[in-house]
Amino acid sequence: VQLQASGGGLVQAGGSLRLSCLASGIIFRANLMGWYRQVPGKQRELVAHFISGSSTMYADSVKGRFTISRDSAKNTLYLQMNSLKLEDTAVYYCNKWPPVASYWGQGTLVTVSS
């Protein structure tokens, strides 16, 4: 299984980014997927994930600002991030929910500036 996250970058506070995660070796529609993030020196945290076919859950810190979605035909997971804050700066990863240790990829860095 390979999960390749992309779409990160430098954005000003209040701005938006859309992250993508292209999966190979795993069938999205048969698995619940999620987005995670990690700040250096801190534990990786769950940002958003699917809990069923279409139901989703979000961390309180991103609720109302981030939206998780997927395109099963493209085996791609997305994270639309709006109204970005300085504290959203992190490396973002995708993985199954719950995560599988061997599935962690490189992640994509999101840096929010003031």
Backbone as CSV, one residue per row, in Angstrom:
resi,resn,N_x,N_y,N_z,CA_x,CA_y,CA_z,C_x,C_y,C_z
1,VAL,0.844,-1.193,0.000,0.000,0.000,0.000,0.880,1.243,0.000
2,GLN,0.523,2.182,-0.868,1.223,3.472,-0.885,0.189,4.584,-0.836
3,LEU,0.414,5.524,0.078,-0.467,6.681,0.222,0.376,7.932,0.023
4,GLN,0.115,8.653,-1.048,0.938,9.812,-1.415,0.136,11.090,-1.246
5,ALA,0.467,11.837,-0.202,-0.211,13.104,0.055,0.484,14.234,-0.684
6,SER,-0.305,15.182,-1.154,0.237,16.335,-1.868,-0.689,17.528,-1.679
7,GLY,-0.228,18.689,-2.145,-1.051,19.877,-2.085,-0.705,20.855,-0.991
8,GLY,0.248,20.493,-0.159,0.664,21.403,0.901,1.437,22.586,0.343
9,GLY,1.733,23.526,1.214,2.476,24.695,0.800,2.397,25.785,1.842
10,LEU,2.822,26.969,1.435,2.813,28.143,2.312,1.579,28.980,1.994
11,VAL,0.821,29.301,3.007,-0.405,30.079,2.814,-0.553,31.052,3.976
12,GLN,-1.145,32.187,3.708,-1.380,33.171,4.770,-2.575,32.755,5.619
13,ALA,-2.550,33.177,6.842,-3.676,32.914,7.729,-4.957,33.439,7.089
14,GLY,-5.999,32.638,7.173,-7.270,32.977,6.541,-7.425,32.393,5.155
15,GLY,-6.347,31.885,4.612,-6.374,31.325,3.271,-6.862,29.888,3.230
16,SER,-6.782,29.285,2.043,-7.279,27.930,1.828,-6.257,27.084,1.078
17,LEU,-6.345,25.795,1.308,-5.570,24.810,0.571,-6.416,23.563,0.429
18,ARG,-6.159,22.791,-0.627,-6.793,21.487,-0.760,-5.705,20.431,-0.884
19,LEU,-5.721,19.510,0.040,-4.778,18.412,0.023,-5.382,17.223,-0.705
20,SER,-4.512,16.451,-1.343,-4.939,15.229,-2.019,-4.102,14.065,-1.514
21,CYS,-4.689,12.889,-1.539,-3.972,11.678,-1.163,-4.313,10.597,-2.174
22,LEU,-3.341,10.243,-2.986,-3.534,9.209,-3.995,-3.115,7.872,-3.398
23,ALA,-4.006,6.914,-3.458,-3.749,5.614,-2.863,-3.543,4.547,-3.919
24,SER,-2.596,3.674,-3.669,-2.408,2.501,-4.512,-2.307,1.287,-3.601
25,GLY,-2.859,0.186,-4.057,-2.823,-1.026,-3.263,-3.912,-1.133,-2.227
26,ILE,-4.841,-0.197,-2.264,-5.950,-0.200,-1.307,-7.177,0.333,-2.026
27,ILE,-8.320,-0.246,-1.724,-9.555,0.175,-2.380,-10.327,1.063,-1.428
28,PHE,-10.486,2.335,-1.789,-11.109,3.310,-0.905,-12.484,2.891,-0.437
29,ARG,-13.305,2.403,-1.369,-14.692,2.167,-1.008,-14.820,1.012,-0.017
30,ALA,-13.759,0.248,0.153,-13.788,-0.853,1.106,-13.088,-0.502,2.413
31,ASN,-12.607,0.746,2.512,-11.860,1.145,3.699,-12.257,2.539,4.150
32,LEU,-12.244,2.731,5.461,-12.455,4.061,6.013,-11.108,4.768,6.058
33,MET,-11.074,5.987,5.545,-9.825,6.731,5.459,-9.909,8.004,6.283
34,GLY,-8.723,8.534,6.599,-8.688,9.759,7.387,-7.461,10.581,7.103
35,TRP,-7.499,11.811,7.596,-6.360,12.713,7.541,-5.832,12.931,8.947
36,TYR,-4.527,13.004,9.039,-3.839,13.201,10.304,-2.817,14.311,10.113
37,ARG,-2.334,14.871,11.222,-1.272,15.866,11.107,-0.345,15.765,12.301
38,GLN,0.866,16.255,12.069,1.871,16.197,13.129,2.758,17.424,13.082
39,VAL,2.902,18.030,14.236,3.846,19.128,14.425,5.111,18.522,15.010
40,PRO,6.275,18.908,14.518,7.516,18.350,15.068,7.562,18.445,16.590
41,GLY,7.889,17.327,17.213,7.982,17.306,18.670,6.677,16.971,19.363
42,LYS,5.616,16.830,18.585,4.309,16.506,19.165,3.771,15.223,18.551
43,GLN,2.776,14.668,19.209,2.157,13.447,18.704,1.308,13.738,17.478
44,ARG,1.242,12.737,16.611,0.374,12.845,15.448,-1.075,12.849,15.928
45,GLU,-1.892,13.677,15.311,-3.295,13.761,15.729,-4.225,13.549,14.546
46,LEU,-5.393,13.040,14.864,-6.422,12.812,13.867,-7.113,14.133,13.555
47,VAL,-7.257,14.432,12.264,-7.893,15.680,11.840,-9.335,15.435,11.411
48,ALA,-9.511,14.439,10.547,-10.844,14.145,10.018,-10.838,12.720,9.480
49,HIS,-11.998,12.086,9.488,-12.061,10.731,8.937,-13.488,10.350,8.609
50,PHE,-13.616,9.352,7.765,-14.913,8.762,7.470,-15.214,7.730,8.549
51,ILE,-16.478,7.702,8.977,-16.904,6.697,9.944,-17.861,5.704,9.309
52,SER,-18.280,5.968,8.095,-19.121,5.057,7.338,-19.016,5.506,5.883
53,GLY,-19.903,5.034,5.041,-19.824,5.380,3.635,-19.745,6.867,3.359
54,SER,-20.578,7.634,4.052,-20.575,9.065,3.778,-20.478,9.920,5.033
55,SER,-20.589,9.320,6.182,-20.521,10.084,7.429,-19.076,10.372,7.787
56,THR,-18.873,11.559,8.335,-17.525,12.007,8.666,-17.457,12.563,10.081
57,MET,-16.253,12.624,10.605,-16.013,13.251,11.902,-14.776,14.118,11.810
58,TYR,-14.779,15.173,12.618,-13.688,16.135,12.591,-13.202,16.425,13.997
59,ALA,-11.919,16.735,14.091,-11.389,17.225,15.352,-12.050,18.569,15.651
60,ASP,-12.261,18.857,16.914,-12.923,20.110,17.286,-12.171,21.323,16.737
61,SER,-10.858,21.215,16.649,-10.041,22.345,16.229,-10.232,22.721,14.765
62,VAL,-10.790,21.808,13.963,-10.943,22.080,12.524,-12.402,22.054,12.083
63,LYS,-13.292,21.724,12.989,-14.705,21.606,12.646,-15.235,22.919,12.083
64,GLY,-15.922,22.831,10.961,-16.473,24.021,10.324,-15.514,24.694,9.360
65,ARG,-14.252,24.276,9.388,-13.249,24.883,8.494,-12.703,23.883,7.480
66,PHE,-12.604,22.624,7.874,-12.040,21.586,7.004,-13.150,20.649,6.539
67,THR,-12.979,20.116,5.322,-13.926,19.146,4.777,-13.169,17.992,4.145
68,ILE,-13.482,16.790,4.583,-12.876,15.594,4.002,-13.822,15.038,2.936
69,SER,-13.239,14.584,1.847,-14.043,13.998,0.785,-13.194,12.974,0.053
70,ARG,-13.809,12.248,-0.842,-13.050,11.252,-1.587,-13.677,11.038,-2.942
71,ASP,-12.854,10.585,-3.866,-13.284,10.177,-5.192,-12.848,8.728,-5.345
72,SER,-13.781,7.813,-5.134,-13.428,6.402,-5.164,-12.966,5.953,-6.537
73,ALA,-13.492,6.568,-7.573,-13.085,6.199,-8.929,-11.604,6.522,-9.163
74,LYS,-11.135,7.566,-8.503,-9.734,7.962,-8.637,-8.891,7.464,-7.471
75,ASN,-9.527,6.765,-6.539,-8.816,6.289,-5.341,-8.052,7.431,-4.665
76,THR,-8.718,8.560,-4.556,-8.087,9.758,-4.013,-8.923,10.344,-2.887
77,LEU,-8.234,10.707,-1.827,-8.839,11.343,-0.658,-8.468,12.814,-0.680
78,TYR,-9.385,13.670,-0.251,-9.126,15.103,-0.257,-9.370,15.705,1.125
79,LEU,-8.714,16.831,1.361,-8.990,17.620,2.555,-9.007,19.088,2.136
80,GLN,-10.185,19.668,2.109,-10.321,21.084,1.820,-10.166,21.841,3.130
81,MET,-9.212,22.750,3.162,-8.920,23.489,4.384,-9.152,24.972,4.135
82,ASN,-10.105,25.532,4.839,-10.438,26.955,4.716,-10.158,27.664,6.031
83,SER,-10.091,28.967,5.957,-9.873,29.801,7.149,-8.695,29.278,7.967
84,LEU,-7.602,29.048,7.288,-6.445,28.443,7.947,-5.888,29.345,9.037
85,LYS,-5.420,28.702,10.105,-4.848,29.406,11.248,-3.384,29.007,11.408
86,LEU,-2.660,29.822,12.143,-1.245,29.533,12.386,-1.076,28.142,12.980
87,GLU,-1.994,27.760,13.868,-1.878,26.465,14.546,-2.203,25.271,13.646
88,ASP,-2.596,25.518,12.395,-2.805,24.425,11.453,-1.496,24.006,10.780
89,THR,-0.436,24.743,11.027,0.867,24.398,10.463,1.305,23.027,10.964
90,ALA,1.578,22.118,10.023,1.931,20.739,10.374,2.221,19.971,9.093
91,VAL,2.726,18.763,9.254,2.795,17.813,8.145,1.511,17.000,8.176
92,TYR,0.832,16.940,7.059,-0.448,16.242,6.956,-0.262,14.906,6.248
93,TYR,-0.899,13.891,6.802,-0.810,12.533,6.279,-2.215,11.969,6.079
94,CYS,-2.316,11.018,5.190,-3.542,10.241,5.100,-3.221,8.800,5.492
95,ASN,-4.239,8.111,5.949,-4.080,6.721,6.369,-5.480,6.161,6.554
96,LYS,-5.556,4.880,6.800,-6.829,4.297,7.177,-7.210,4.845,8.548
97,TRP,-8.523,4.701,8.852,-8.980,4.970,10.199,-9.612,3.686,10.738
98,PRO,-9.059,3.165,11.849,-7.841,3.586,12.544,-6.605,3.378,11.663
99,PRO,-5.553,4.081,11.942,-4.375,4.028,11.077,-3.623,2.703,11.175
100,VAL,-2.957,2.378,10.060,-2.091,1.215,9.981,-0.654,1.733,9.935
101,ALA,0.172,1.251,10.852,1.528,1.806,11.005,2.329,1.755,9.707
102,SER,2.183,0.674,8.978,2.996,0.515,7.772,2.483,1.344,6.596
103,TYR,1.356,2.015,6.757,0.780,2.794,5.666,1.205,4.268,5.670
104,TRP,1.913,4.705,6.726,2.284,6.129,6.761,3.213,6.460,5.601
105,GLY,2.882,7.510,4.862,3.723,7.984,3.775,4.527,9.187,4.224
106,GLN,5.004,9.969,3.244,5.856,11.117,3.543,5.074,12.285,4.121
107,GLY,3.823,12.382,3.768,3.028,13.522,4.206,3.305,14.746,3.344
108,THR,2.532,15.785,3.580,2.713,17.039,2.866,2.685,18.180,3.870
109,LEU,3.634,19.090,3.753,3.812,20.151,4.740,2.900,21.333,4.424
110,VAL,2.156,21.738,5.420,1.332,22.941,5.342,1.896,23.958,6.319
111,THR,2.231,25.126,5.803,2.758,26.194,6.642,1.849,27.404,6.516
112,VAL,1.293,27.829,7.635,0.404,28.984,7.650,1.163,30.145,8.272
113,SER,1.237,31.245,7.535,1.986,32.417,8.008,1.033,33.554,8.374
114,SER,1.536,34.445,9.201,0.705,35.583,9.636,0.801,36.738,8.660
